Amino acid sequence: MKTLLLTLMVVTIVCLDLGYTLVCLGGSGPYKDVVCAKDQTICYRYIVWPIKSRMLIMRGCTSSCPERNNNLCCSTDRCNK
């Protein structure tokens, strides 16, 4: 009986997410889920114009909100769509 309880406890600990990590969309396209580091608690999205006629949207994880025009910062999973 003790062995069964110990096994169930180990399985429960392994299956549970003991520490929450944020998931953001990352890159400049195509966007993929990025699991943020523990100290990165913010998802960001900002727009850059490397060429006048071409817009580029950057997304990812950060520990502080980048100070840029046209940026979005949020703190829930995949909120930087």
KEVOMAR-490850 format. One record per residue: residue number from 0; chain; x, y, z of N, C-alpha, C, O, CB in turn. Coordinates in nm, 4 decimals, always signed. Glycine has a CB too. Layout:
+-----+---+----------+----------+----------+----------+----------+----------+----------+----------+----------+----------+----------+----------+----------+----------+----------+
!   k ! c !       nu !       nv !       nw !      cau !      cav !      caw !       cu !       cv !       cw !       ou !       ov !       ow !      cbu !      cbv !      cbw !
+-----+---+----------+----------+----------+----------+----------+----------+----------+----------+----------+----------+----------+----------+----------+----------+----------+
! NUM ! A !        X !        Y !        Z !        X !        Y !        Z !        X !        Y !        Z !        X !        Y !        Z !        X !        Y !        Z !
...
+-----+---+----------+----------+----------+----------+----------+----------+----------+----------+----------+----------+----------+----------+----------+----------+----------+
This chain:
+-----+---+----------+----------+----------+----------+----------+----------+----------+----------+----------+----------+----------+----------+----------+----------+----------+
!   k ! c !       nu !       nv !       nw !      cau !      cav !      caw !       cu !       cv !       cw !       ou !       ov !       ow !      cbu !      cbv !      cbw !
+-----+---+----------+----------+----------+----------+----------+----------+----------+----------+----------+----------+----------+----------+----------+----------+----------+
!   0 ! A !  +0.0824 !  -0.1199 !  +0.0000 !  +0.0000 !  +0.0000 !  +0.0000 !  +0.0870 !  +0.1265 !  +0.0000 !  +0.0583 !  +0.2235 !  -0.0702 !  -0.0938 !  -0.0003 !  +0.1215 !
!   1 ! A !  +0.1940 !  +0.1228 !  +0.0808 !  +0.2833 !  +0.2387 !  +0.0852 !  +0.3505 !  +0.2608 !  -0.0502 !  +0.3704 !  +0.3745 !  -0.0929 !  +0.3896 !  +0.2205 !  +0.1949 !
!   2 ! A !  +0.3850 !  +0.1517 !  -0.1165 !  +0.4486 !  +0.1630 !  -0.2473 !  +0.3539 !  +0.2269 !  -0.3479 !  +0.3954 !  +0.3107 !  -0.4279 !  +0.4938 !  +0.0254 !  -0.2972 !
!   3 ! A !  +0.2279 !  +0.1882 !  -0.3442 !  +0.1285 !  +0.2455 !  -0.4344 !  +0.1117 !  +0.3949 !  -0.4086 !  +0.1077 !  +0.4740 !  -0.5028 !  -0.0060 !  +0.1735 !  -0.4188 !
!   4 ! A !  +0.1020 !  +0.4337 !  -0.2823 !  +0.0884 !  +0.5756 !  -0.2485 !  +0.2108 !  +0.6550 !  -0.2919 !  +0.1979 !  +0.7658 !  -0.3440 !  +0.0659 !  +0.5927 !  -0.0982 !
!   5 ! A !  +0.3273 !  +0.5999 !  -0.2712 !  +0.4503 !  +0.6683 !  -0.3111 !  +0.4561 !  +0.6833 !  -0.4630 !  +0.4949 !  +0.7887 !  -0.5135 !  +0.5740 !  +0.5914 !  -0.2601 !
!   6 ! A !  +0.4182 !  +0.5796 !  -0.5352 !  +0.4163 !  +0.5855 !  -0.6814 !  +0.3180 !  +0.6909 !  -0.7298 !  +0.3506 !  +0.7695 !  -0.8188 !  +0.3803 !  +0.4487 !  -0.7404 !
!   7 ! A !  +0.1986 !  +0.6936 !  -0.6729 !  +0.0988 !  +0.7940 !  -0.7110 !  +0.1473 !  +0.9352 !  -0.6813 !  +0.1224 !  +1.0273 !  -0.7592 !  -0.0329 !  +0.7681 !  -0.6383 !
!   8 ! A !  +0.2158 !  +0.9526 !  -0.5699 !  +0.2671 !  +1.0843 !  -0.5349 !  +0.3740 !  +1.1292 !  -0.6354 !  +0.3743 !  +1.2450 !  -0.6772 !  +0.3248 !  +1.0831 !  -0.3921 !
!   9 ! A !  +0.4627 !  +1.0405 !  -0.6738 !  +0.5674 !  +1.0741 !  -0.7703 !  +0.5057 !  +1.1079 !  -0.9056 !  +0.5463 !  +1.2053 !  -0.9690 !  +0.6676 !  +0.9576 !  -0.7848 !
!  10 ! A !  +0.4093 !  +1.0300 !  -0.9501 !  +0.3428 !  +1.0565 !  -1.0778 !  +0.2722 !  +1.1912 !  -1.0740 !  +0.2778 !  +1.2668 !  -1.1710 !  +0.2424 !  +0.9447 !  -1.1111 !
!  11 ! A !  +0.2064 !  +1.2217 !  -0.9640 !  +0.1373 !  +1.3503 !  -0.9499 !  +0.2354 !  +1.4661 !  -0.9579 !  +0.2084 !  +1.5648 !  -1.0263 !  +0.0605 !  +1.3559 !  -0.8176 !
!  12 ! A !  +0.3466 !  +1.4563 !  -0.8907 !  +0.4464 !  +1.5641 !  -0.8918 !  +0.5036 !  +1.5822 !  -1.0322 !  +0.5231 !  +1.6953 !  -1.0767 !  +0.5602 !  +1.5342 !  -0.7913 !
!  13 ! A !  +0.5303 !  +1.4732 !  -1.1014 !  +0.5861 !  +1.4817 !  -1.2364 !  +0.4853 !  +1.5429 !  -1.3328 !  +0.5227 !  +1.6217 !  -1.4197 !  +0.6288 !  +1.3429 !  -1.2859 !
!  14 ! A !  +0.3581 !  +1.5074 !  -1.3184 !  +0.2553 !  +1.5548 !  -1.4115 !  +0.2136 !  +1.6993 !  -1.3871 !  +0.1719 !  +1.7679 !  -1.4804 !  +0.1343 !  +1.4664 !  -1.4026 !
!  15 ! A !  +0.2241 !  +1.7457 !  -1.2653 !  +0.1845 !  +1.8832 !  -1.2352 !  +0.2932 !  +1.9802 !  -1.2768 !  +0.4121 !  +1.9495 !  -1.2686 !  +0.1537 !  +1.8993 !  -1.0862 !
!  16 ! A !  +0.2518 !  +2.0963 !  -1.3210 !  +0.3469 !  +2.2027 !  -1.3513 !  +0.3717 !  +2.2767 !  -1.2207 !  +0.2894 !  +2.3581 !  -1.1789 !  +0.2936 !  +2.2998 !  -1.4648 !
!  17 ! A !  +0.4837 !  +2.2492 !  -1.1566 !  +0.5101 !  +2.3071 !  -1.0253 !  +0.5474 !  +2.4545 !  -1.0324 !  +0.5338 !  +2.5255 !  -0.9328 !  +0.6201 !  +2.2307 !  -0.9571 !
!  18 ! A !  +0.5930 !  +2.5012 !  -1.1447 !  +0.6256 !  +2.6424 !  -1.1610 !  +0.5661 !  +2.6927 !  -1.2904 !  +0.5867 !  +2.6324 !  -1.3956 !  +0.7779 !  +2.6650 !  -1.1589 !
!  19 ! A !  +0.4932 !  +2.8015 !  -1.2845 !  +0.4279 !  +2.8537 !  -1.4041 !  +0.5279 !  +2.9294 !  -1.4896 !  +0.6040 !  +3.0117 !  -1.4387 !  +0.3099 !  +2.9448 !  -1.3666 !
!  20 ! A !  +0.5281 !  +2.9021 !  -1.6180 !  +0.6080 !  +2.9793 !  -1.7126 !  +0.5158 !  +3.0333 !  -1.8208 !  +0.4243 !  +2.9646 !  -1.8661 !  +0.7221 !  +2.8928 !  -1.7744 !
!  21 ! A !  +0.5403 !  +3.1542 !  -1.8606 !  +0.4596 !  +3.2233 !  -1.9604 !  +0.4913 !  +3.1698 !  -2.0999 !  +0.6058 !  +3.1358 !  -2.1295 !  +0.4839 !  +3.3754 !  -1.9540 !
!  22 ! A !  +0.3897 !  +3.1626 !  -2.1847 !  +0.4070 !  +3.1229 !  -2.3243 !  +0.3650 !  +3.2408 !  -2.4113 !  +0.2517 !  +3.2881 !  -2.4024 !  +0.3235 !  +2.9938 !  -2.3587 !
!  23 ! A !  +0.4561 !  +3.2877 !  -2.4950 !  +0.4284 !  +3.3997 !  -2.5858 !  +0.4478 !  +3.3532 !  -2.7294 !  +0.5103 !  +3.2502 !  -2.7547 !  +0.5207 !  +3.5219 !  -2.5545 !
!  24 ! A !  +0.3939 !  +3.4296 !  -2.8224 !  +0.4273 !  +3.4088 !  -2.9626 !  +0.5628 !  +3.4744 !  -2.9848 !  +0.5887 !  +3.5820 !  -2.9310 !  +0.3168 !  +3.4680 !  -3.0594 !
!  25 ! A !  +0.6491 !  +3.4116 !  -3.0627 !  +0.7826 !  +3.4659 !  -3.0798 !  +0.8264 !  +3.4738 !  -3.2241 !  +0.7740 !  +3.4032 !  -3.3103 !  +0.8797 !  +3.3844 !  -3.0037 !
!  26 ! A !  +0.9228 !  +3.5603 !  -3.2500 !  +0.9821 !  +3.5748 !  -3.3816 !  +0.9185 !  +3.6855 !  -3.4630 !  +0.8451 !  +3.7696 !  -3.4111 !  +0.9722 !  +3.4462 !  -3.4561 !
!  27 ! A !  +0.9487 !  +3.6832 !  -3.5919 !  +0.8944 !  +3.7845 !  -3.6822 !  +0.8092 !  +3.7202 !  -3.7904 !  +0.7760 !  +3.7858 !  -3.8892 !  +1.0074 !  +3.8661 !  -3.7457 !
!  28 ! A !  +0.7737 !  +3.5961 !  -3.7746 !  +0.6848 !  +3.5248 !  -3.8642 !  +0.7575 !  +3.4148 !  -3.9381 !  +0.8707 !  +3.4356 !  -3.9818 !  +0.6217 !  +3.6200 !  -3.9624 !
!  29 ! A !  +0.6967 !  +3.2985 !  -3.9538 !  +0.5698 !  +3.2604 !  -3.8920 !  +0.5879 !  +3.2477 !  -3.7409 !  +0.6914 !  +3.2010 !  -3.6934 !  +0.5169 !  +3.1275 !  -3.9521 !
!  30 ! A !  +0.4876 !  +3.2890 !  -3.6675 !  +0.4984 !  +3.2942 !  -3.5221 !  +0.4829 !  +3.1559 !  -3.4616 !  +0.3990 !  +3.0767 !  -3.5045 !  +0.3938 !  +3.3888 !  -3.4640 !
!  31 ! A !  +0.5647 !  +3.1285 !  -3.3619 !  +0.5603 !  +3.0005 !  -3.2913 !  +0.5541 !  +3.0276 !  -3.1424 !  +0.5957 !  +3.1336 !  -3.0956 !  +0.6835 !  +2.9119 !  -3.3265 !
!  32 ! A !  +0.5017 !  +2.9305 !  -3.0678 !  +0.4993 !  +2.9429 !  -2.9226 !  +0.6415 !  +2.9402 !  -2.8683 !  +0.7240 !  +2.8586 !  -2.9095 !  +0.4149 !  +2.8303 !  -2.8592 !
!  33 ! A !  +0.6683 !  +3.0302 !  -2.7759 !  +0.7973 !  +3.0376 !  -2.7089 !  +0.7709 !  +3.0292 !  -2.5595 !  +0.6928 !  +3.1079 !  -2.5059 !  +0.8751 !  +3.1690 !  -2.7465 !
!  34 ! A !  +0.8350 !  +2.9347 !  -2.4915 !  +0.8238 !  +2.9259 !  -2.3462 !  +0.9258 !  +3.0226 !  -2.2882 !  +1.0461 !  +3.0094 !  -2.3112 !  +0.8471 !  +2.7785 !  -2.2940 !
!  35 ! A !  +0.8764 !  +3.1191 !  -2.2133 !  +0.9632 !  +3.2247 !  -2.1595 !  +1.0445 !  +3.1730 !  -2.0413 !  +1.0036 !  +3.0799 !  -1.9720 !  +0.8796 !  +3.3470 !  -2.1165 !
!  36 ! A !  +1.1589 !  +3.2342 !  -2.0199 !  +1.2389 !  +3.2055 !  -1.9011 !  +1.1619 !  +3.2534 !  -1.7783 !  +1.0734 !  +3.3382 !  -1.7897 !  +1.3796 !  +3.2740 !  -1.9095 !
!  37 ! A !  +1.1950 !  +3.1999 !  -1.6620 !  +1.1200 !  +3.2337 !  -1.5404 !  +1.1214 !  +3.3826 !  -1.5095 !  +1.0241 !  +3.4345 !  -1.4548 !  +1.1761 !  +3.1580 !  -1.4227 !
!  38 ! A !  +1.2293 !  +3.4527 !  -1.5432 !  +1.2368 !  +3.5960 !  -1.5137 !  +1.1693 !  +3.6813 !  -1.6209 !  +1.1588 !  +3.8029 !  -1.6048 !  +1.3816 !  +3.6383 !  -1.4990 !
!  39 ! A !  +1.1238 !  +3.6204 !  -1.7288 !  +1.0553 !  +3.6935 !  -1.8358 !  +0.9048 !  +3.6757 !  -1.8181 !  +0.8501 !  +3.5700 !  -1.8495 !  +1.1013 !  +3.6438 !  -1.9775 !
!  40 ! A !  +0.8389 !  +3.7787 !  -1.7681 !  +0.6971 !  +3.7696 !  -1.7326 !  +0.6082 !  +3.8538 !  -1.8228 !  +0.4903 !  +3.8732 !  -1.7930 !  +0.6773 !  +3.8119 !  -1.5894 !
!  41 ! A !  +0.6635 !  +3.9041 !  -1.9326 !  +0.5880 !  +3.9918 !  -2.0223 !  +0.6041 !  +3.9430 !  -2.1662 !  +0.7140 !  +3.9093 !  -2.2102 !  +0.6355 !  +4.1398 !  -2.0088 !
!  42 ! A !  +0.4912 !  +3.9400 !  -2.2388 !  +0.4949 !  +3.9174 !  -2.3832 !  +0.4934 !  +4.0546 !  -2.4495 !  +0.4267 !  +4.1460 !  -2.4011 !  +0.3736 !  +3.8276 !  -2.4323 !
!  43 ! A !  +0.5666 !  +4.0698 !  -2.5602 !  +0.5657 !  +4.1986 !  -2.6300 !  +0.5369 !  +4.1787 !  -2.7775 !  +0.5571 !  +4.0708 !  -2.8332 !  +0.6996 !  +4.2716 !  -2.6115 !
!  44 ! A !  +0.4895 !  +4.2848 !  -2.8388 !  +0.4730 !  +4.2919 !  -2.9845 !  +0.5021 !  +4.4355 !  -3.0238 !  +0.4418 !  +4.5281 !  -2.9697 !  +0.3277 !  +4.2468 !  -3.0309 !
!  45 ! A !  +0.5933 !  +4.4546 !  -3.1167 !  +0.6158 !  +4.5896 !  -3.1675 !  +0.6405 !  +4.5858 !  -3.3174 !  +0.6816 !  +4.4845 !  -3.3739 !  +0.7343 !  +4.6559 !  -3.0954 !
!  46 ! A !  +0.6140 !  +4.6989 !  -3.3788 !  +0.6217 !  +4.7117 !  -3.5239 !  +0.7437 !  +4.7941 !  -3.5610 !  +0.7669 !  +4.9013 !  -3.5049 !  +0.4932 !  +4.7758 !  -3.5810 !
!  47 ! A !  +0.8210 !  +4.7437 !  -3.6554 !  +0.9343 !  +4.8202 !  -3.7094 !  +0.9151 !  +4.8316 !  -3.8603 !  +0.8509 !  +4.7475 !  -3.9232 !  +1.0726 !  +4.7518 !  -3.6745 !
!  48 ! A !  +0.9712 !  +4.9353 !  -3.9151 !  +0.9642 !  +4.9605 !  -4.0594 !  +1.1061 !  +4.9632 !  -4.1145 !  +1.1617 !  +5.0714 !  -4.1336 !  +0.8892 !  +5.0950 !  -4.0907 !
!  49 ! A !  +1.1674 !  +4.8454 !  -4.1411 !  +1.3045 !  +4.8449 !  -4.1928 !  +1.3146 !  +4.9071 !  -4.3325 !  +1.4176 !  +4.9635 !  -4.3694 !  +1.3577 !  +4.7025 !  -4.1963 !
!  50 ! A !  +1.2075 !  +4.8958 !  -4.4080 !  +1.1972 !  +4.9570 !  -4.5407 !  +1.0649 !  +5.0324 !  -4.5409 !  +0.9669 !  +4.9827 !  -4.4853 !  +1.2047 !  +4.8488 !  -4.6587 !
!  51 ! A !  +1.0589 !  +5.1483 !  -4.6003 !  +0.9384 !  +5.2318 !  -4.5937 !  +0.8104 !  +5.1572 !  -4.6282 !  +0.7073 !  +5.1782 !  -4.5642 !  +0.9530 !  +5.3488 !  -4.6859 !
!  52 ! A !  +0.8156 !  +5.0715 !  -4.7273 !  +0.6935 !  +5.0059 !  -4.7725 !  +0.6710 !  +4.8684 !  -4.7086 !  +0.5761 !  +4.7986 !  -4.7445 !  +0.6970 !  +4.9916 !  -4.9219 !
!  53 ! A !  +0.7565 !  +4.8295 !  -4.6151 !  +0.7462 !  +4.6953 !  -4.5562 !  +0.7429 !  +4.7037 !  -4.4047 !  +0.8359 !  +4.7553 !  -4.3426 !  +0.8634 !  +4.6064 !  -4.6016 !
!  54 ! A !  +0.6348 !  +4.6525 !  -4.3449 !  +0.6203 !  +4.6513 !  -4.2000 !  +0.6662 !  +4.5153 !  -4.1468 !  +0.6389 !  +4.4121 !  -4.2081 !  +0.4727 !  +4.6810 !  -4.1583 !
!  55 ! A !  +0.7355 !  +4.5154 !  -4.0335 !  +0.7816 !  +4.3934 !  -3.9699 !  +0.7325 !  +4.3948 !  -3.8260 !  +0.7562 !  +4.4913 !  -3.7533 !  +0.9373 !  +4.3803 !  -3.9771 !
!  56 ! A !  +0.6646 !  +4.2892 !  -3.7844 !  +0.6131 !  +4.2803 !  -3.6477 !  +0.7000 !  +4.1821 !  -3.5705 !  +0.7141 !  +4.0664 !  -3.6102 !  +0.4628 !  +4.2359 !  -3.6458 !
!  57 ! A !  +0.7578 !  +4.2279 !  -3.4607 !  +0.8435 !  +4.1460 !  -3.3754 !  +0.7645 !  +4.1057 !  -3.2512 !  +0.6901 !  +4.1865 !  -3.1957 !  +0.9741 !  +4.2227 !  -3.3362 !
!  58 ! A !  +0.7807 !  +3.9806 !  -3.2077 !  +0.7100 !  +3.9292 !  -3.0906 !  +0.8044 !  +3.8431 !  -3.0081 !  +0.8976 !  +3.7829 !  -3.0613 !  +0.5847 !  +3.8481 !  -3.1324 !
!  59 ! A !  +0.7792 !  +3.8379 !  -2.8771 !  +0.8604 !  +3.7526 !  -2.7923 !  +0.8357 !  +3.7750 !  -2.6449 !  +0.7350 !  +3.8336 !  -2.6051 !  +1.0041 !  +3.7740 !  -2.8222 !
!  60 ! A !  +0.9301 !  +3.7270 !  -2.5637 !  +0.9249 !  +3.7369 !  -2.4178 !  +1.0262 !  +3.8406 !  -2.3709 !  +1.1293 !  +3.8620 !  -2.4347 !  +0.9528 !  +3.5988 !  -2.3514 !
!  61 ! A !  +0.9957 !  +3.9041 !  -2.2596 !  +1.0891 !  +4.0009 !  -2.2030 !  +1.0631 !  +4.0158 !  -2.0537 !  +0.9582 !  +3.9753 !  -2.0034 !  +1.0770 !  +4.1377 !  -2.2745 !
!  62 ! A !  +1.1589 !  +4.0738 !  -1.9840 !  +1.1404 !  +4.1002 !  -1.8415 !  +1.0895 !  +4.2419 !  -1.8171 !  +1.0393 !  +4.2721 !  -1.7088 !  +1.2713 !  +4.0783 !  -1.7663 !
!  63 ! A !  +1.1022 !  +4.3287 !  -1.9174 !  +1.0466 !  +4.4644 !  -1.9065 !  +0.9950 !  +4.5061 !  -2.0438 !  +1.0449 !  +4.4610 !  -2.1469 !  +1.1541 !  +4.5666 !  -1.8534 !
!  64 ! A !  +0.8961 !  +4.5914 !  -2.0432 !  +0.8318 !  +4.6316 !  -2.1679 !  +0.9254 !  +4.7212 !  -2.2497 !  +0.9713 !  +4.8234 !  -2.1988 !  +0.6987 !  +4.7046 !  -2.1391 !
!  65 ! A !  +0.9549 !  +4.6850 !  -2.3758 !  +1.0412 !  +4.7700 !  -2.4584 !  +0.9764 !  +4.9065 !  -2.4823 !  +0.8576 !  +4.9145 !  -2.5134 !  +1.0715 !  +4.7013 !  -2.5931 !
!  66 ! A !  +1.0524 !  +5.0108 !  -2.4681 !  +0.9987 !  +5.1450 !  -2.4897 !  +1.0132 !  +5.1806 !  -2.6366 !  +1.1148 !  +5.2356 !  -2.6790 !  +1.0708 !  +5.2499 !  -2.4000 !
!  67 ! A !  +0.9111 !  +5.1488 !  -2.7127 !  +0.9078 !  +5.1761 !  -2.8563 !  +0.7686 !  +5.2240 !  -2.8917 !  +0.6720 !  +5.1978 !  -2.8200 !  +0.9467 !  +5.0500 !  -2.9399 !
!  68 ! A !  +0.7597 !  +5.2940 !  -3.0026 !  +0.6281 !  +5.3294 !  -3.0543 !  +0.5623 !  +5.2031 !  -3.1078 !  +0.6306 !  +5.1076 !  -3.1449 !  +0.6380 !  +5.4389 !  -3.1652 !
!  69 ! A !  +0.4328 !  +5.2027 !  -3.1116 !  +0.3556 !  +5.0904 !  -3.1662 !  +0.3848 !  +4.9589 !  -3.0955 !  +0.3914 !  +4.8546 !  -3.1606 !  +0.3840 !  +5.0752 !  -3.3137 !
!  70 ! A !  +0.4025 !  +4.9614 !  -2.9638 !  +0.4286 !  +4.8362 !  -2.8949 !  +0.3093 !  +4.7943 !  -2.8100 !  +0.2256 !  +4.8762 !  -2.7722 !  +0.5530 !  +4.8485 !  -2.8082 !
!  71 ! A !  +0.3040 !  +4.6656 !  -2.7814 !  +0.2027 !  +4.6073 !  -2.6951 !  +0.2756 !  +4.5203 !  -2.5955 !  +0.3618 !  +4.4409 !  -2.6332 !  +0.0960 !  +4.5258 !  -2.7761 !
!  72 ! A !  +0.2421 !  +4.5342 !  -2.4691 !  +0.2972 !  +4.4480 !  -2.3657 !  +0.1811 !  +4.3887 !  -2.2873 !  +0.0850 !  +4.4588 !  -2.2556 !  +0.3949 !  +4.5262 !  -2.2720 !
!  73 ! A !  +0.1897 !  +4.2595 !  -2.2558 !  +0.0828 !  +4.1914 !  -2.1838 !  +0.1431 !  +4.0748 !  -2.1057 !  +0.2604 !  +4.0424 !  -2.1239 !  -0.0285 !  +4.1417 !  -2.2815 !
!  74 ! A !  +0.0647 !  +4.0125 !  -2.0201 !  +0.1231 !  +3.9109 !  -1.9323 !  +0.0391 !  +3.7837 !  -1.9208 !  +0.0415 !  +3.7178 !  -1.8169 !  +0.1432 !  +3.9688 !  -1.7956 !
!  75 ! A !  -0.0341 !  +3.7486 !  -2.0248 !  -0.1050 !  +3.6209 !  -2.0271 !  -0.0573 !  +3.5406 !  -2.1480 !  -0.0026 !  +3.5968 !  -2.2429 !  -0.2600 !  +3.6423 !  -2.0317 !
!  76 ! A !  -0.0779 !  +3.4107 !  -2.1442 !  -0.0298 !  +3.3239 !  -2.2517 !  -0.0818 !  +3.3672 !  -2.3887 !  -0.2012 !  +3.3905 !  -2.4074 !  -0.0707 !  +3.1800 !  -2.2246 !
!  77 ! A !  +0.0104 !  +3.3772 !  -2.4829 !  -0.0187 !  +3.4088 !  -2.6243 !  -0.1003 !  +3.5368 !  -2.6425 !  -0.1797 !  +3.5471 !  -2.7360 !  -0.0930 !  +3.2934 !  -2.6881 !
!  78 ! A !  -0.0813 !  +3.6318 !  -2.5553 !  -0.1583 !  +3.7573 !  -2.5619 !  -0.1008 !  +3.8554 !  -2.6638 !  -0.1636 !  +3.9575 !  -2.6917 !  -0.1623 !  +3.8234 !  -2.4244 !
!  79 ! A !  +0.0158 !  +3.8276 !  -2.7195 !  +0.0805 !  +3.9208 !  -2.8127 !  +0.0508 !  +3.8866 !  -2.9583 !  +0.1399 !  +3.8906 !  -3.0431 !  +0.2310 !  +3.9213 !  -2.7901 !
!  80 ! A !  -0.0740 !  +3.8531 !  -2.9867 !  -0.1160 !  +3.8197 !  -3.1248 !  -0.1111 !  +3.9408 !  -3.2130 !  -0.1427 !  +3.9321 !  -3.3317 !  -0.2572 !  +3.7608 !  -3.1269 !
+-----+---+----------+----------+----------+----------+----------+----------+----------+----------+----------+----------+----------+----------+----------+----------+----------+
